[in-house]
Amino acid sequence: MGFGVGGMGLKAVAFALLVVWAAAAPPAAQAQRPLQVRPLRDLLFGDVFPGVSKGVSRLDPTNSGHLEVRGEGGREVVFTFTLPAALVAGGGQTLAVSFGTDDGGFAETNVQASSVGFDPRVPYTNRFAANNRAFVWLGGIVLPAGAQTPGPYSATVTLTVAYTGN
């Protein structure tokens, strides 16, 4: 998943989403479907201006980050994001980014408006639907300084998805 920000020479682009998935050991007699995570859309902030913060809601249909997760229907999983505190430009300049209590979204179907908000800064637990799928969205806010250096900025977000054993 990526971030994008641009305008007046300030452009924060594509924070790559590094997706990690792991599985808790199932009981000896119980097989489980392997977890799969597929990024569908990068988190994009669009035009950003020095000194003016800009947020993207998890409900934004074009700019929020969007992922599909597949696993075993009815099984409980935990989603854990590792989020950056800043985006970084090629010259090492930083652009602050922040995530809040409702910037994560979860739904059993790919209907963003029906997603349940969660705080992506803490692990979130839910279950796969019978269709073996879950959808996750991510919003956030960039906080450019008044003298923010123009140019492209990027960072990495890591999502770890694991079965809980429940």
Backbone hydrogen bonds in HBPLUS format (Angstrom, degrees):
<---DONOR---> <-ACCEPTOR-->    atom                        ^
c    i                          cat <-CA-CA->   ^        H-A-AA   ^      H-
h    n   atom  resd res      DA  || num        DHA   H-A  angle D-A-AA Bond
n    s   type  num  typ     dist DA aas  dist angle  dist       angle   num
A0043-LEU N   A0002-GLY O   2.07 MM  41  5.04 109.5  1.51 143.3 164.9     1
A0045-PHE N   A0004-GLY O   2.02 MM  41  4.94 138.4  1.16 137.8 155.3     2
A0046-GLY N   A0004-GLY O   2.83 MM  42  5.79 117.8  2.22 117.9 126.7     3
A0005-VAL N   A0012-ALA O   1.82 MM   7  3.92 104.3  1.29 118.6 143.3     4
A0012-ALA N   A0005-VAL O   2.23 MM   7  3.92 109.3  1.69  93.5 118.4     5
A0006-GLY N   A0046-GLY O   2.22 MM  40  5.29 144.2  1.33 128.3 133.2     6
A0048-VAL N   A0006-GLY O   2.36 MM  42  5.23 117.6  1.72 108.5 129.8     7
A0007-GLY N   A0010-LEU O   2.70 MM   3  5.14  93.0  2.45 124.5 144.8     8
A0010-LEU N   A0007-GLY O   2.70 MM   3  5.14 164.2  1.73 123.9 127.2     9
A0151-GLY N   A0009-GLY O   2.70 MM 142  5.99 124.6  2.01 137.8 153.3    10
A0011-LYS N   A0151-GLY O   2.94 MM 140  5.20 152.9  2.02 121.8 124.6    11
A0153-TYR N   A0011-LYS O   2.85 MM 142  6.38 114.7  2.29 124.0 139.2    12
A0013-VAL N   A0153-TYR O   2.52 MM 140  5.44 122.3  1.84 138.5 153.5    13
A0016-ALA N   A0155-ALA O   2.88 MM 139  6.39 103.6  2.48 146.2 159.8    14
A0157-VAL N   A0016-ALA O   3.01 MM 141  6.45 153.1  2.09 150.1 158.2    15
A0018-LEU N   A0157-VAL O   2.73 MM 139  5.98 150.7  1.81 155.8 165.2    16
A0159-LEU N   A0018-LEU O   3.15 MM 141  6.65 147.9  2.25 148.5 157.1    17
A0020-VAL N   A0159-LEU O   2.74 MM 139  5.78 169.7  1.75 161.2 161.2    18
A0161-VAL N   A0020-VAL O   3.08 MM 141  6.63 140.0  2.25 136.9 147.9    19
A0022-ALA N   A0161-VAL O   2.74 MM 139  6.04 167.6  1.76 160.3 163.2    20
A0030-GLN N   A0027-PRO O   2.90 MM   3  5.30 165.4  1.92 123.7 128.3    21
A0036-GLN N   A0070-ARG O   2.92 MM  34  5.01 150.6  2.01 143.0 146.7    22
A0070-ARG N   A0036-GLN O   2.74 MM  34  5.01 162.0  1.77 148.9 154.7    23
A0038-ARG N   A0068-GLU O   2.75 MM  30  5.14 163.2  1.78 158.8 163.5    24
A0068-GLU N   A0038-ARG O   2.89 MM  30  5.14 162.9  1.92 143.0 148.5    25
A0040-LEU N   A0066-HIS O   2.70 MM  26  5.27 164.6  1.73 150.2 151.2    26
A0041-ARG N   A0066-HIS O   3.12 MM  25  4.92 147.4  2.23 139.7 136.3    27
A0066-HIS N   A0041-ARG O   2.98 MM  25  4.92 156.8  2.03 139.0 137.4    28
A0044-LEU N   A0063-ASN O   2.75 MM  19  4.79 158.9  1.79 140.6 148.1    29
A0052-VAL N   A0049-PHE O   3.02 MM   3  5.52 159.2  2.07 144.6 143.2    30
A0051-GLY N   A0145-ALA O   2.90 MM  94  4.72 124.1  2.22 106.0 106.3    31
A0054-LYS N   A0142-VAL O   3.02 MM  88  5.47 155.1  2.09 147.4 154.9    32
A0142-VAL N   A0054-LYS O   2.90 MM  88  5.47 162.2  1.93 151.0 150.2    33
A0056-VAL N   A0140-GLY O   2.76 MM  84  5.46 156.9  1.81 167.1 172.7    34
A0140-GLY N   A0056-VAL O   2.96 MM  84  5.46 143.4  2.10 140.5 151.9    35
A0060-ASP N   A0057-SER O   3.06 MM   3  5.22 168.1  2.07 110.1 113.2    36
A0064-SER N   A0060-ASP O   3.40 MM   4  5.35 158.0  2.45 128.5 131.8    37
A0065-GLY N   A0138-LEU O   2.82 MM  73  4.75 157.1  1.87 152.9 149.0    38
A0138-LEU N   A0065-GLY O   2.92 MM  73  4.75 146.1  2.04 126.1 129.3    39
A0067-LEU N   A0136-VAL O   2.80 MM  69  5.16 157.2  1.85 157.5 161.5    40
A0136-VAL N   A0067-LEU O   2.99 MM  69  5.16 162.2  2.03 140.7 146.1    41
A0069-VAL N   A0134-ALA O   2.78 MM  65  5.09 171.0  1.79 157.9 156.9    42
A0134-ALA N   A0069-VAL O   2.79 MM  65  5.09 134.2  2.00 152.8 159.2    43
A0071-GLY N   A0132-ASN O   2.93 MM  61  5.16 157.9  1.98 135.0 141.5    44
A0075-ARG N   A0072-GLU O   3.06 MM   3  5.62 161.5  2.10 135.8 140.0    45
A0074-GLY N   A0128-PHE O   2.88 MM  54  5.07 155.8  1.94 118.0 124.7    46
A0128-PHE N   A0075-ARG O   3.00 MM  53  5.71 156.5  2.06 152.2 155.8    47
A0164-THR N   A0076-GLU O   3.04 MM  88  5.78 161.5  2.08 136.3 137.1    48
A0077-VAL N   A0126-ASN O   2.81 MM  49  5.76 167.9  1.82 174.4 175.7    49
A0126-ASN N   A0077-VAL O   3.07 MM  49  5.76 157.1  2.12 160.5 167.7    50
A0078-VAL N   A0162-ALA O   2.83 MM  84  5.47 155.2  1.89 154.4 162.0    51
A0162-ALA N   A0078-VAL O   3.10 MM  84  5.47 153.8  2.17 144.9 153.1    52
A0079-PHE N   A0124-TYR O   2.72 MM  45  5.16 166.2  1.74 155.2 158.4    53
A0124-TYR N   A0079-PHE O   2.92 MM  45  5.16 161.8  1.95 146.6 152.5    54
A0080-THR N   A0160-THR O   2.84 MM  80  5.07 159.1  1.88 151.1 157.4    55
A0160-THR N   A0080-THR O   2.80 MM  80  5.07 166.3  1.82 144.6 149.3    56
A0082-THR N   A0158-THR O   2.69 MM  76  4.95 147.5  1.79 147.6 155.7    57
A0158-THR N   A0082-THR O   3.07 MM  76  4.95 165.4  2.09 139.1 143.4    58
A0097-VAL N   A0085-ALA O   3.06 MM  12  5.49 167.2  2.07 125.7 125.9    59
A0087-LEU N   A0095-LEU O   2.71 MM   8  4.99 161.4  1.74 144.7 148.0    60
A0095-LEU N   A0087-LEU O   2.83 MM   8  4.99 148.4  1.93 142.3 147.4    61
A0088-VAL N   A0154-SER O   2.75 MM  66  5.28 171.4  1.75 141.3 141.5    62
A0154-SER N   A0088-VAL O   2.93 MM  66  5.28 153.1  2.00 124.9 130.2    63
A0089-ALA N   A0093-GLN O   2.75 MM   4  5.14 162.2  1.78 152.7 158.1    64
A0092-GLY N   A0089-ALA O   2.90 MM   3  5.24 163.2  1.93 118.0 121.3    65
A0143-LEU N   A0096-ALA O   2.84 MM  47  5.15 164.5  1.86 142.9 144.2    66
A0098-SER N   A0141-ILE O   2.77 MM  43  5.27 154.9  1.83 154.3 162.5    67
A0141-ILE N   A0098-SER O   2.94 MM  43  5.27 151.3  2.02 153.7 157.8    68
A0103-ASP N   A0100-GLY O   3.23 MM   3  5.38 170.5  2.24 117.5 116.9    69
A0139-GLY N   A0103-ASP O   2.78 MM  36  4.74 151.4  1.86 141.0 149.0    70
A0104-GLY N   A0118-PHE O   2.89 MM  14  4.87 147.6  2.00 171.6 162.5    71
A0118-PHE N   A0104-GLY O   2.80 MM  14  4.87 149.4  1.90 129.6 131.4    72
A0105-GLY N   A0137-TRP O   2.93 MM  32  4.76 140.4  2.09 138.7 135.7    73
A0137-TRP N   A0105-GLY O   2.91 MM  32  4.76 151.7  1.99 127.9 134.1    74
A0106-PHE N   A0116-VAL O   2.94 MM  10  5.14 143.9  2.07 130.0 141.2    75
A0116-VAL N   A0106-PHE O   2.70 MM  10  5.14 160.7  1.73 149.5 148.2    76
A0107-ALA N   A0135-PHE O   2.96 MM  28  5.24 146.0  2.08 147.4 152.7    77
A0135-PHE N   A0107-ALA O   2.80 MM  28  5.24 156.6  1.85 162.8 166.4    78
A0114-SER N   A0111-VAL O   2.97 MM   3  5.61 147.9  2.07 116.4 125.7    79
A0115-SER N   A0112-GLN O   2.99 MM   3  5.27 165.0  2.01 114.6 118.4    80
A0122-VAL N   A0119-ASP O   3.23 MM   3  5.99 172.8  2.24 122.8 125.0    81
A0132-ASN N   A0129-ALA O   2.93 MM   3  5.52 155.1  1.99 123.6 125.2    82
A0148-GLN N   A0145-ALA O   3.15 MM   3  4.82 147.6  2.26 113.1 107.7    83
